[in-house]
Amino acid sequence: MYKILIVEDDETIAGLIKKHLESWGYQVEYVRDFAHVLGEFVRKDPQLVLLDLKLPFYNGFHWCEEIRKVSQVPILFLSSAADNMNMVMAMSRGADDFIAKPFDMDVLAAKVQAIIRRTYSFGKSANILEHNGAVLNIGSSTLAWEGETLDLTKNEQRILQILFENGGKVVSRDAIMIKLWENDSFVDDNTLTVNMTRLRKKLEGMGLKDFIVTKKGLGYMV
């Protein structure tokens, strides 16, 4: 079942869209915190975003750009401000389509269905993890933090992936080494130490100092 995230501050409109798309078999969720739309996007991990243009705190253009920094998930703008300039600006910021309000619910559902079919017909999916504002994109092997993007080696990505998946919990060195063995190359204890030291240095360079915490005798955690 595909998950759709609605970023719409009019609760009546959001409720109507949710009810209609659920009748088409989609799982639909709202954004509740309009000051932290990106965080909710990462946590909910949708396959499509319905994004209003006029929102509290920041407009839809801003959140479209923020989402595009970490994901290629389809974004469909919904707005009554449907003049040519806004449409062009939406597309230039990474939107996939733009529907003018008011719209017919069946037309919206048909567009959603077409975009999802086109995007995921070859098995593509969003695969991102978030912890304390840092966003790990598994597909592109990158880490995003406060507007900066860090390219990761395969080992660095695997280390961060297992730490993000266990956020707030200690992960043993043995568990991390097993994760690194998925590369089909043997990793010993010293190799892990070298990789961890290099990764920490790169994280500090983008402002994430002490992001990975060592628990002596136990392992690591974020």
Solvent accessible surface area in square Angstrom, and as a share of the most:
residue,aa,sasa,rsa
1,M,175,0.78
2,Y,84,0.32
3,K,40,0.17
4,I,0,0.00
5,L,0,0.00
6,I,1,0.01
7,V,0,0.00
8,E,11,0.05
9,D,61,0.31
10,D,59,0.31
11,E,141,0.63
12,T,97,0.56
13,I,49,0.25
14,A,3,0.02
15,G,25,0.24
16,L,99,0.49
17,I,0,0.00
18,K,49,0.21
19,K,153,0.65
20,H,45,0.20
21,L,0,0.00
22,E,74,0.33
23,S,87,0.56
24,W,98,0.34
25,G,43,0.42
26,Y,22,0.08
27,Q,73,0.32
28,V,5,0.03
29,E,46,0.21
30,Y,47,0.18
31,V,5,0.03
32,R,174,0.63
33,D,58,0.30
34,F,30,0.12
35,A,26,0.20
36,H,111,0.50
37,V,0,0.00
38,L,35,0.17
39,G,17,0.16
40,E,12,0.05
41,F,0,0.00
42,V,7,0.04
43,R,154,0.56
44,K,45,0.19
45,D,46,0.24
46,P,0,0.00
47,Q,33,0.15
48,L,0,0.00
49,V,0,0.00
50,L,1,0.00
51,L,0,0.00
52,D,11,0.06
53,L,10,0.05
54,K,139,0.59
55,L,22,0.11
56,P,51,0.32
57,F,154,0.64
58,Y,104,0.40
59,N,68,0.35
60,G,0,0.00
61,F,17,0.07
62,H,58,0.26
63,W,13,0.05
64,C,0,0.00
65,E,73,0.33
66,E,34,0.15
67,I,0,0.00
68,R,45,0.16
69,K,100,0.42
70,V,6,0.03
71,S,6,0.04
72,Q,142,0.63
73,V,5,0.03
74,P,2,0.01
75,I,0,0.00
76,L,0,0.00
77,F,0,0.00
78,L,1,0.01
79,S,2,0.02
80,S,83,0.53
81,A,20,0.16
82,A,28,0.22
83,D,73,0.38
84,N,121,0.62
85,M,126,0.56
86,N,25,0.13
87,M,62,0.28
88,V,92,0.53
89,M,58,0.26
90,A,0,0.00
91,M,84,0.37
92,S,83,0.53
93,R,70,0.26
94,G,23,0.23
95,A,11,0.09
96,D,64,0.33
97,D,33,0.17
98,F,16,0.07
99,I,11,0.06
100,A,43,0.34
101,K,38,0.16
102,P,138,0.87
103,F,39,0.16
104,D,82,0.43
105,M,48,0.21
106,D,81,0.42
107,V,75,0.43
108,L,0,0.00
109,A,0,0.00
110,A,50,0.39
111,K,71,0.30
112,V,0,0.00
113,Q,79,0.35
114,A,31,0.24
115,I,5,0.02
116,I,6,0.03
117,R,147,0.54
118,R,150,0.55
119,T,33,0.19
120,Y,19,0.07
121,S,70,0.45
122,F,176,0.73
123,G,64,0.62
124,K,129,0.55
125,S,81,0.52
126,A,21,0.16
127,N,79,0.40
128,I,9,0.05
129,L,47,0.23
130,E,44,0.20
131,H,30,0.14
132,N,116,0.60
133,G,42,0.40
134,A,0,0.00
135,V,4,0.03
136,L,0,0.00
137,N,25,0.13
138,I,24,0.12
139,G,71,0.68
140,S,64,0.41
141,S,22,0.14
142,T,21,0.12
143,L,0,0.00
144,A,14,0.11
145,W,50,0.18
146,E,143,0.64
147,G,55,0.53
148,E,92,0.41
149,T,81,0.47
150,L,30,0.15
151,D,106,0.55
152,L,16,0.08
153,T,69,0.40
154,K,99,0.42
155,N,34,0.18
156,E,1,0.00
157,Q,8,0.04
158,R,40,0.15
159,I,0,0.00
160,L,0,0.00
161,Q,30,0.13
162,I,23,0.12
163,L,1,0.00
164,F,14,0.06
165,E,97,0.44
166,N,50,0.26
167,G,33,0.32
168,G,49,0.47
169,K,133,0.56
170,V,61,0.35
171,V,9,0.05
172,S,48,0.31
173,R,60,0.22
174,D,93,0.48
175,A,35,0.27
176,I,0,0.00
177,M,21,0.09
178,I,102,0.52
179,K,32,0.14
180,L,0,0.00
181,W,106,0.37
182,E,96,0.43
183,N,48,0.25
184,D,142,0.74
185,S,61,0.39
186,F,162,0.67
187,V,4,0.02
188,D,61,0.32
189,D,75,0.39
190,N,104,0.53
191,T,48,0.28
192,L,0,0.00
193,T,60,0.35
194,V,67,0.39
195,N,11,0.05
196,M,4,0.02
197,T,85,0.50
198,R,120,0.44
199,L,0,0.00
200,R,69,0.25
201,K,153,0.65
202,K,59,0.25
203,L,2,0.01
204,E,87,0.39
205,G,69,0.66
206,M,13,0.06
207,G,54,0.52
208,L,11,0.05
209,K,149,0.63
210,D,107,0.55
211,F,25,0.10
212,I,6,0.03
213,V,62,0.36
214,T,71,0.41
215,K,77,0.33
216,K,194,0.82
217,G,83,0.80
218,L,117,0.58
219,G,5,0.04
220,Y,13,0.05
221,M,35,0.16
222,V,16,0.09
